[in-house]
């Protein structure tokens, strides 16, 4: 657990209660249709976000490790990505949460946080045939994944 940043934010009681209440409701994109469910994109949704959802659920194996509340992503090993777009930092506090930094983190997590354990970057033989970051994910897919993750606030 080295290199785990922490940020302390002081909020008013009213703002804190609003935050707690917000967390007790499903994430806005959590109710969006999963690819292959026979439904189209969410009305008015950015096509890049729709594409990112498709990459997350159908073209990669992100959900084997990561969970997103309200979706079919059951992962328990990696960080929970519910509302990741609303977080101030990513990579255990190593980076400010921006689309560019999400792309950087997805593309090469070890360049950001040496020692991080992410399949594909660490365990290629064990996960042979599965698509993970740092393996077969192209720039277009990375941009789409970052857009999808950023949309979850």
GROMACS elastic network, one bead per residue, 0.5 to 0.9 nm:
[ bonds ]
;  ai    aj funct       b0    kb
    1     4     6  0.62676   500
    2     5     6  0.88813   500
    2   115     6  0.87620   500
    3    92     6  0.73207   500
    3    93     6  0.81898   500
    3    94     6  0.75180   500
    3   113     6  0.74893   500
    3   114     6  0.89694   500
    4    91     6  0.80691   500
    4    93     6  0.61991   500
    4    94     6  0.73809   500
    5    89     6  0.89542   500
    5    91     6  0.85736   500
    5    92     6  0.54993   500
    5    94     6  0.63005   500
    6    92     6  0.74929   500
    6    93     6  0.60739   500
    7    88     6  0.87259   500
    7    89     6  0.87309   500
    7    93     6  0.75976   500
   10    16     6  0.88332   500
   11    14     6  0.79559   500
   11    15     6  0.59206   500
   11    16     6  0.58658   500
   12    15     6  0.52027   500
   12    16     6  0.61173   500
   12    17     6  0.86206   500
   13    16     6  0.50712   500
   13    17     6  0.61460   500
   13    18     6  0.86220   500
   14    17     6  0.52362   500
   14    18     6  0.62669   500
   14    19     6  0.86815   500
   15    18     6  0.50589   500
   15    19     6  0.61881   500
   15    20     6  0.87091   500
   16    19     6  0.50141   500
   16    20     6  0.62444   500
   16    21     6  0.86054   500
   17    20     6  0.50346   500
   17    21     6  0.60837   500
   17    22     6  0.84866   500
   18    21     6  0.50607   500
   18    22     6  0.60532   500
   18    23     6  0.86550   500
   19    22     6  0.50554   500
   19    23     6  0.62917   500
   19    24     6  0.88292   500
   20    23     6  0.51809   500
   20    24     6  0.65051   500
   21    24     6  0.52150   500
   21    25     6  0.69401   500
   22    25     6  0.54951   500
   22    26     6  0.81490   500
   22    27     6  0.84893   500
   23    26     6  0.72453   500
   23    27     6  0.77796   500
   23    83     6  0.88129   500
   24    27     6  0.89455   500
   25    28     6  0.85725   500
   26    29     6  0.82290   500
   26    30     6  0.63714   500
   26    31     6  0.75176   500
   26    69     6  0.70640   500
   26    70     6  0.64273   500
   27    30     6  0.50717   500
   27    31     6  0.74688   500
   27    68     6  0.87716   500
   27    69     6  0.72037   500
   27    70     6  0.73366   500
   27    82     6  0.69237   500
   27    83     6  0.62462   500
   27   152     6  0.66250   500
   27   153     6  0.67035   500
   28    31     6  0.65245   500
   28    32     6  0.78350   500
   28    83     6  0.85873   500
   28   151     6  0.86998   500
   28   152     6  0.67312   500
   28   153     6  0.71091   500
   29    32     6  0.51708   500
   29    33     6  0.87113   500
   29    42     6  0.87884   500
   29    70     6  0.85247   500
   29    71     6  0.89872   500
   29    83     6  0.88128   500
   29   148     6  0.88986   500
   29   151     6  0.73610   500
   29   152     6  0.58777   500
   29   153     6  0.81805   500
   30    33     6  0.82416   500
   30    68     6  0.72436   500
   30    69     6  0.64531   500
   30    71     6  0.56620   500
   30    82     6  0.81477   500
   30   152     6  0.78582   500
   31    34     6  0.86312   500
   31    70     6  0.62473   500
   31    71     6  0.71417   500
   32    41     6  0.77117   500
   32    42     6  0.62338   500
   32    70     6  0.89286   500
   32    71     6  0.82831   500
   33    36     6  0.84380   500
   33    37     6  0.65401   500
   33    38     6  0.83051   500
   33    39     6  0.61220   500
   33    40     6  0.71615   500
   33    41     6  0.70927   500
   33    42     6  0.73327   500
   33    71     6  0.85936   500
   34    37     6  0.56221   500
   34    38     6  0.85190   500
   34    39     6  0.77549   500
   34    40     6  0.88370   500
   34    41     6  0.89586   500
   34    53     6  0.74267   500
   34    54     6  0.76361   500
   34    57     6  0.73151   500
   34    71     6  0.74710   500
   34    72     6  0.77869   500
   35    38     6  0.74894   500
   35    39     6  0.74563   500
   35    40     6  0.79018   500
   35    41     6  0.86102   500
   35    50     6  0.88182   500
   35    53     6  0.72552   500
   35    54     6  0.55929   500
   35    57     6  0.68778   500
   35    58     6  0.69617   500
   36    39     6  0.72780   500
   36    40     6  0.88640   500
   36    54     6  0.86930   500
   36    58     6  0.82498   500
   37    40     6  0.83914   500
   39    42     6  0.87083   500
   40    43     6  0.84368   500
   40    50     6  0.89782   500
   41    44     6  0.82582   500
   41    45     6  0.68397   500
   41    46     6  0.89509   500
   41    47     6  0.79339   500
   41    50     6  0.60479   500
   42    45     6  0.53698   500
   42    46     6  0.87178   500
   42    50     6  0.77596   500
   43    46     6  0.89735   500
   44    47     6  0.87065   500
   45    48     6  0.83930   500
   45    49     6  0.69028   500
   45    50     6  0.69497   500
   46    49     6  0.53304   500
   46    50     6  0.65885   500
   46    51     6  0.87851   500
   46   147     6  0.87780   500
   47    51     6  0.60810   500
   47    52     6  0.85336   500
   47   144     6  0.88947   500
   48    52     6  0.60835   500
   48    53     6  0.86684   500
   48   143     6  0.79160   500
   48   144     6  0.52900   500
   48   145     6  0.83764   500
   48   147     6  0.63032   500
   48   148     6  0.72998   500
   49    53     6  0.62808   500
   49    54     6  0.86946   500
   49   144     6  0.61156   500
   49   145     6  0.74721   500
   49   146     6  0.82912   500
   49   147     6  0.51789   500
   49   149     6  0.80676   500
   49   150     6  0.85583   500
   49   151     6  0.70333   500
   50    53     6  0.51968   500
   50    54     6  0.64356   500
   50    55     6  0.88012   500
   50   144     6  0.79627   500
   50   147     6  0.87535   500
   50   148     6  0.70247   500
   51    54     6  0.50662   500
   51    55     6  0.62679   500
   51    56     6  0.86719   500
   51   141     6  0.79551   500
   51   144     6  0.57254   500
   51   145     6  0.76878   500
   51   147     6  0.86909   500
   51   148     6  0.77269   500
   52    56     6  0.60704   500
   52    57     6  0.86081   500
   52   141     6  0.68479   500
   52   142     6  0.79895   500
   52   143     6  0.76580   500
   52   146     6  0.71523   500
   52   147     6  0.63904   500
   52   149     6  0.78140   500
   53    56     6  0.50717   500
   53    57     6  0.61416   500
   53    58     6  0.81474   500
   53   144     6  0.77847   500
   53   145     6  0.69192   500
   53   147     6  0.89368   500
   53   148     6  0.58650   500
   53   149     6  0.84056   500
   54    57     6  0.53832   500
   54    58     6  0.54334   500
   54    59     6  0.67358   500
   54    60     6  0.88596   500
   54   144     6  0.88152   500
   54   145     6  0.86773   500
   55    58     6  0.55113   500
   55    60     6  0.59682   500
   55    61     6  0.88626   500
   55    62     6  0.87652   500
   55   141     6  0.63972   500
   55   142     6  0.86226   500
   55   144     6  0.73744   500
   55   145     6  0.65881   500
   56    59     6  0.64131   500
   56    60     6  0.57369   500
   56    61     6  0.70189   500
   56    62     6  0.57812   500
   56    63     6  0.70224   500
   56   141     6  0.89260   500
   56   144     6  0.89615   500
   56   145     6  0.65456   500
   56   148     6  0.84336   500
   57    60     6  0.65810   500
   57    61     6  0.70417   500
   57    62     6  0.71299   500
   57    63     6  0.66487   500
   57    72     6  0.84396   500
   57    73     6  0.76923   500
   58    61     6  0.75096   500
   59    62     6  0.88954   500
   59   131     6  0.74624   500
   59   137     6  0.88541   500
   59   141     6  0.88790   500
   60    63     6  0.80992   500
   60   130     6  0.72416   500
   60   132     6  0.60443   500
   60   133     6  0.84009   500
   60   136     6  0.87964   500
   60   137     6  0.78162   500
   61    64     6  0.55576   500
   61    65     6  0.78342   500
   61   130     6  0.66508   500
   61   131     6  0.59418   500
   61   132     6  0.61958   500
   62    65     6  0.60191   500
   62    66     6  0.59915   500
   62    67     6  0.86094   500
   62    73     6  0.82610   500
   62    75     6  0.81709   500
   62   131     6  0.83340   500
   62   132     6  0.67905   500
   62   133     6  0.84308   500
   63    67     6  0.60172   500
   63    68     6  0.81725   500
   63    72     6  0.80292   500
   63    74     6  0.62790   500
   63    75     6  0.53974   500
   63    76     6  0.89669   500
   64    67     6  0.79844   500
   64    73     6  0.71741   500
   64    74     6  0.67173   500
   64    76     6  0.78354   500
   64    77     6  0.81103   500
   64    78     6  0.85808   500
   65    73     6  0.83842   500
   65    74     6  0.75232   500
   65    76     6  0.56097   500
   65    79     6  0.77410   500
   65    80     6  0.86792   500
   65   119     6  0.88942   500
   66    73     6  0.66325   500
   66    74     6  0.68280   500
   66    76     6  0.61201   500
   66    77     6  0.66825   500
   66    79     6  0.58129   500
   66    80     6  0.55192   500
   66    81     6  0.64789   500
   67    71     6  0.78857   500
   67    72     6  0.79949   500
   67    76     6  0.65032   500
   67    77     6  0.88000   500
   67    78     6  0.77837   500
   67    79     6  0.73891   500
   67    81     6  0.59892   500
   67    82     6  0.71085   500
   68    71     6  0.57651   500
   68    72     6  0.76406   500
   68    73     6  0.56233   500
   68    74     6  0.74429   500
   68    75     6  0.82432   500
   68    80     6  0.61190   500
   68    81     6  0.52717   500
   68    83     6  0.80215   500
   69    72     6  0.82236   500
   69    73     6  0.76748   500
   69    74     6  0.86441   500
   69    80     6  0.81525   500
   69    81     6  0.80412   500
   69    82     6  0.55512   500
   69    83     6  0.86174   500
   70    73     6  0.82937   500
   70    82     6  0.85749   500
   71    74     6  0.80109   500
   75    78     6  0.67856   500
   75    79     6  0.84937   500
   75    80     6  0.78180   500
   76    79     6  0.74898   500
   76    80     6  0.75290   500
   77    80     6  0.86700   500
   78    81     6  0.86921   500
   78   118     6  0.80652   500
   80    83     6  0.87892   500
   80    84     6  0.82162   500
   81    84     6  0.51389   500
   81    85     6  0.85697   500
   81   149     6  0.75957   500
   81   152     6  0.84786   500
   82    85     6  0.83501   500
   82   149     6  0.86861   500
   82   152     6  0.69302   500
   82   153     6  0.80470   500
   83    86     6  0.56104   500
   83    87     6  0.71259   500
   83   149     6  0.78843   500
   83   150     6  0.82613   500
   83   151     6  0.81464   500
   84    87     6  0.53401   500
   84    88     6  0.87018   500
   84    89     6  0.87911   500
   84    90     6  0.80561   500
   84    97     6  0.85227   500
   84   149     6  0.62289   500
   84   150     6  0.66331   500
   84   151     6  0.82748   500
   84   152     6  0.59623   500
   84   153     6  0.64067   500
   85    88     6  0.82346   500
   85    97     6  0.74546   500
   85    98     6  0.84078   500
   85    99     6  0.89169   500
   85   147     6  0.89951   500
   85   148     6  0.85653   500
   85   149     6  0.57677   500
   85   151     6  0.56378   500
   86    89     6  0.89045   500
   86    97     6  0.83247   500
   86   150     6  0.74895   500
   86   151     6  0.83615   500
   86   152     6  0.68842   500
   87    90     6  0.72962   500
   87    96     6  0.88259   500
   87    97     6  0.66086   500
   87   153     6  0.78066   500
   88    93     6  0.82793   500
   88    95     6  0.87195   500
   88    96     6  0.60835   500
   88    97     6  0.53634   500
   88    98     6  0.85585   500
   89    92     6  0.72633   500
   89    93     6  0.50705   500
   89    94     6  0.70179   500
   89    95     6  0.55031   500
   89    98     6  0.81758   500
   90    93     6  0.53148   500
   90    94     6  0.63534   500
   90    95     6  0.54191   500
   90    96     6  0.63202   500
   90    97     6  0.54765   500
   90    98     6  0.87051   500
   90   101     6  0.81863   500
   90   102     6  0.75414   500
   90   105     6  0.83527   500
   91    94     6  0.52583   500
   91    95     6  0.62418   500
   91    96     6  0.88406   500
   91    97     6  0.88710   500
   91   102     6  0.88687   500
   91   105     6  0.73128   500
   91   109     6  0.81761   500
   91   112     6  0.78485   500
   91   113     6  0.73264   500
   92    95     6  0.79248   500
   92   113     6  0.88727   500
   93    96     6  0.72849   500
   93    97     6  0.88659   500
   94   112     6  0.73324   500
   94   113     6  0.72999   500
   95    98     6  0.83174   500
   95   101     6  0.66738   500
   95   102     6  0.86031   500
   95   105     6  0.86756   500
   95   112     6  0.80702   500
   96   101     6  0.70048   500
   96   102     6  0.89547   500
   97   100     6  0.83163   500
   97   101     6  0.63152   500
   97   102     6  0.67717   500
   97   150     6  0.84137   500
   98   101     6  0.51663   500
   98   102     6  0.61579   500
   98   103     6  0.86190   500
   98   146     6  0.87293   500
   98   150     6  0.76847   500
   99   102     6  0.50366   500
   99   103     6  0.62188   500
   99   104     6  0.86483   500
   99   143     6  0.80070   500
   99   146     6  0.55943   500
   99   147     6  0.66210   500
   99   149     6  0.85350   500
   99   150     6  0.64986   500
  100   103     6  0.51329   500
  100   104     6  0.62779   500
  100   105     6  0.87104   500
  100   143     6  0.84485   500
  100   146     6  0.78029   500
  101   105     6  0.60435   500
  101   106     6  0.85114   500
  101   146     6  0.86345   500
  102   105     6  0.50504   500
  102   106     6  0.60938   500
  102   107     6  0.84303   500
  102   142     6  0.85955   500
  102   143     6  0.86898   500
  102   145     6  0.84876   500
  102   146     6  0.55295   500
  102   147     6  0.87752   500
  102   149     6  0.82392   500
  102   150     6  0.82109   500
  103   106     6  0.51915   500
  103   107     6  0.59475   500
  103   108     6  0.85768   500
  103   139     6  0.85770   500
  103   142     6  0.58252   500
  103   143     6  0.62314   500
  103   145     6  0.78393   500
  103   146     6  0.56909   500
  104   107     6  0.51664   500
  104   108     6  0.61604   500
  104   109     6  0.72501   500
  104   111     6  0.85741   500
  104   112     6  0.78906   500
  104   142     6  0.87411   500
  105   108     6  0.55391   500
  105   110     6  0.81272   500
  105   111     6  0.80446   500
  105   112     6  0.66038   500
  105   113     6  0.87620   500
  105   133     6  0.89133   500
  106   109     6  0.60274   500
  106   133     6  0.56694   500
  106   134     6  0.73568   500
  106   137     6  0.89684   500
  106   142     6  0.67467   500
  106   145     6  0.83823   500
  106   146     6  0.80381   500
  107   133     6  0.58711   500
  107   134     6  0.55307   500
  107   135     6  0.86689   500
  107   137     6  0.78127   500
  107   138     6  0.85536   500
  107   139     6  0.81655   500
  107   142     6  0.69122   500
  108   111     6  0.56567   500
  108   112     6  0.72127   500
  108   121     6  0.79274   500
  108   133     6  0.71928   500
  108   134     6  0.56538   500
  109   112     6  0.53366   500
  109   113     6  0.61503   500
  109   114     6  0.76955   500
  109   116     6  0.68946   500
  109   117     6  0.85885   500
  109   118     6  0.75901   500
  109   121     6  0.79269   500
  109   133     6  0.82117   500
  109   134     6  0.78684   500
  110   115     6  0.63930   500
  110   116     6  0.59314   500
  110   117     6  0.82060   500
  110   118     6  0.85600   500
  110   121     6  0.76154   500
  111   114     6  0.61911   500
  112   116     6  0.87311   500
  113   116     6  0.58116   500
  114   117     6  0.88971   500
  116   121     6  0.87543   500
  116   122     6  0.84731   500
  117   121     6  0.72684   500
  117   122     6  0.60692   500
  117   123     6  0.85377   500
  118   121     6  0.56027   500
  118   122     6  0.59737   500
  118   123     6  0.78219   500
  118   132     6  0.82079   500
  118   133     6  0.78143   500
  118   134     6  0.88619   500
  119   122     6  0.53343   500
  119   123     6  0.53075   500
  119   124     6  0.68541   500
  119   126     6  0.87098   500
  119   127     6  0.71037   500
  119   131     6  0.89635   500
  119   132     6  0.62706   500
  119   133     6  0.75052   500
  119   134     6  0.85291   500
  120   123     6  0.55403   500
  120   125     6  0.85787   500
  120   126     6  0.89831   500
  120   127     6  0.70363   500
  120   128     6  0.85034   500
  120   130     6  0.82811   500
  120   131     6  0.74186   500
  120   132     6  0.52292   500
  120   133     6  0.61797   500
  120   134     6  0.59204   500
  120   135     6  0.57291   500
  120   136     6  0.88603   500
  121   124     6  0.68442   500
  121   132     6  0.80251   500
  121   133     6  0.71627   500
  121   134     6  0.56581   500
  121   135     6  0.72831   500
  122   125     6  0.89638   500
  123   126     6  0.55310   500
  123   127     6  0.63130   500
  123   128     6  0.84777   500
  124   127     6  0.53415   500
  124   128     6  0.57581   500
  124   129     6  0.87991   500
  124   130     6  0.88481   500
  124   135     6  0.85080   500
  125   128     6  0.50874   500
  125   129     6  0.88325   500
  127   130     6  0.56677   500
  127   131     6  0.82608   500
  127   132     6  0.87144   500
  128   131     6  0.83636   500
  130   136     6  0.88073   500
  131   134     6  0.88211   500
  131   135     6  0.64892   500
  131   136     6  0.57710   500
  131   137     6  0.69882   500
  132   135     6  0.57153   500
  132   136     6  0.67057   500
  132   137     6  0.68113   500
  133   136     6  0.69917   500
  133   137     6  0.58830   500
  133   142     6  0.84814   500
  134   137     6  0.68213   500
  135   138     6  0.86085   500
  137   140     6  0.82346   500
  137   141     6  0.60948   500
  137   142     6  0.66200   500
  138   141     6  0.53475   500
  138   142     6  0.62246   500
  138   143     6  0.87829   500
  139   142     6  0.50002   500
  139   143     6  0.61692   500
  139   144     6  0.85798   500
  140   143     6  0.52359   500
  140   144     6  0.62557   500
  140   145     6  0.86528   500
  141   144     6  0.50400   500
  141   145     6  0.60356   500
  141   146     6  0.85488   500
  142   145     6  0.50520   500
  142   146     6  0.61350   500
  142   147     6  0.85856   500
  143   146     6  0.51906   500
  143   147     6  0.62368   500
  143   148     6  0.87233   500
  144   147     6  0.50521   500
  144   148     6  0.61828   500
  144   149     6  0.86096   500
  145   148     6  0.51025   500
  145   149     6  0.60960   500
  145   150     6  0.84220   500
  146   149     6  0.51709   500
  146   150     6  0.59212   500
  146   151     6  0.85033   500
  147   150     6  0.50890   500
  147   151     6  0.61546   500
  148   151     6  0.51945   500
  148   152     6  0.69246   500
  149   152     6  0.55808   500
  149   153     6  0.86022   500
  150   153     6  0.71876   500
